[in-house]
Amino acid sequence: MNQTEFNRRQLLALMGSAAAVAGLPRGAMAAEALKLWAPGIAKVGGNDWSAMEAQAGVSIAPIAKSARADESIQKMVVGDGNSLYDAMTDNGGGMEDALASQGAIVPLDASRIANFSNMVADYQDGGAAADTIRYNGDLVAIPYISNADSLAFNHGVIGEELSSWEALFDSQFRGRAAMQNDFGPTLTNTAIYLKQSGKQDIENPSDMSEAEVRGVCQFLIDLKKKGHFRTFWDGVQNGADLLSSEEVLVSSCWEVIQIFAARKNGADIRYGTMKEGHQAWNNVVMLTRGGKERGMEDAFYALANVYLSPWFGARTLAGLGFTPQMVGVNEYIDAHPDDFDADTKAITAERLARKQERIVVPGNSWQNVFPTNIRAYQDWWARVQAA
Amino acid sequence: MTVRNIEGVAPVAAPLREPMREKLARWVFALPLAFMLLFFALPMALTFVFSVFERTMFWMEPGFTLFSYENFFFSARLENFLSSMYYSGIAVIVCFVLGFPIAVFLRKSVPQVAQHRVVLLFILPFMVSEIIRVFALRPVLQRNGLVNTTLQNLGLIDEPITALLYTHTGVIIGEVMSFLPFIIFSGFLAMEAVPKYIFEVCDDLGAGPVRRFLDVILPLAAPGIFAGCTFIFVNGLGVALLPNILGGAGAVNAGLIATQAIAALDFPLAMAVSAIMMTTLMALLYIGHRLFDLTKILSPIN
């Protein structure tokens, strides 16, 4: 058989398969892999999705996704995302409302997720984070990770624990401090500090008025003109490099950055609990309208069930440092000593305890992807960058 | 009858074949024009049109407003844009100073049979993704990177030089590393307008290197040099990853301004930034054409 024959046969076989698939009713497609648009942090158990597939009992076809809100909106609201993806992840506290309001995602049936009752109390009706998974009272998303972002610092060089955002803005770290290159978390964390320290009147750090945004940005501009910030970081790799290379000694960042930076060269880089408060956030998984139309609901609910299982929660906590979204994680870790050795168990217990400390700080504010005065945020953030 | 038939057919058949060939030839020559219209003029026109649309929460809707331009010109974005023009200009100068002598050397001193092979060497870095090349600069330039460690080990500095990374200097270094080959290529092409005997004539007449460069090489090679410099300048303005990865807290260029506008779902503003960038480029090309007659770039090849 020569190459030409082989290709022709393959082509004919493919055409036959395509014709057969086209003739099948839509329900028959349910055996297809769930097309999941998600970042790498949405999986645990290895470098690929096989462990997640085994737990869920469904095939998953992952498609890499960034954390940018504009990407989701462009694909799901303006573009052809509903024909490409059956399920997707994004930030709760804004994105689920935006996507549901545009009909890009569909309401969910909690009774089809056995582990739904395991979900932490904050998400249950009336809880502090209940709104982040609901739209107009309807459940539209399932949380899989969350955190309260804080300050990472090089304890080896600094030699003391830091427990206030004051340190990030202190002149002793001039030129050795960094913040995220994103107006959302950077302005919110700065606003939390200014509000709680009594330096500025701010009603809601998550949704500031134009005057409040101006005050917060002016504070950052003054510092920046003094050369206080080494840079504003973008991405996990960039943030971790800054800390591990000692370019900066203090950085407001995601916990995963602190973990990676500490792992990279074994430096004593820690993640503090800030007495003024933190920006809390979560990431959620959602069923797209297209996914429902293609009959992928069963596969979606199977995956959602895994996301709310201690199996997932224990592994995301141990590996990436994200907060599990369900109860029973410590018990699960205790019951599986083969999967979690003594060191890992100690790390996860300590990490979880610190998370609990951060989560209960009264000054915390929830992430807001679309603040009311978003234009003021954007315009003033441009001025911060230009300063 | 036969003669008459032949005579009758011949005058009819000949004009039929000729116009068909001519028609096809016309269409062939129209293809580049169609390409330019489809992939250049139309997107450009749409960019201008979208820039005056009304912004909605997630997209934009038809309308006419200059708000995006107001938002650009009466905010810190203009300052950022002008600043990135300034630093791109510095990168162009550095590239020219480093790259053009290489092009002259290639034309003047390398045997003609080997010239193109040597030029190919400069393509090799482009086999690696730009993002990897730019990222690779960080371990070299950072506080405890290769440059600082080497200088400290040699006893030349006591404290690490922090101006190499997360500063405008870092961005300029990145631009030079990324775009230097372009000035070498365009310089190499431009030097085709300067025959080798010109150097000998200059030597015979006693013209020194400076005078030879200013009075002979520069005027002859100016169109090609300008094209290369414009390419570097525009890339310096537009490639967002350079200030993003190597720049500090204040390093922003036009590409990054547009990217940030898209991230904030302000599509008309992103279009306005793009339109302003394109206008800047067109103005530069117009000025360059008036000064140097850019059509001459192709004349040495002809």
Interface residues (C-beta under 8 A of the other chain):
Chain A: R68 A69 D70 I73 V77 V78 A98 Q102 G175 N181 K224 F229 R230 T231 F232 D234 N238 D241 S245 E246 E247 F370 I374 R375 Q378 D379 W381 A382 R383 Q385 A386 A387
Chain B: M57 F58 W59 N71 S75 A76 R77 E79 N80 S83 R138 Q142 R143 N144 G145 T162 L165 Y166 N244 I245 G247 G248 A249 G250 V252 I257 Q260 A261 I262 A263 A264 L265 D266
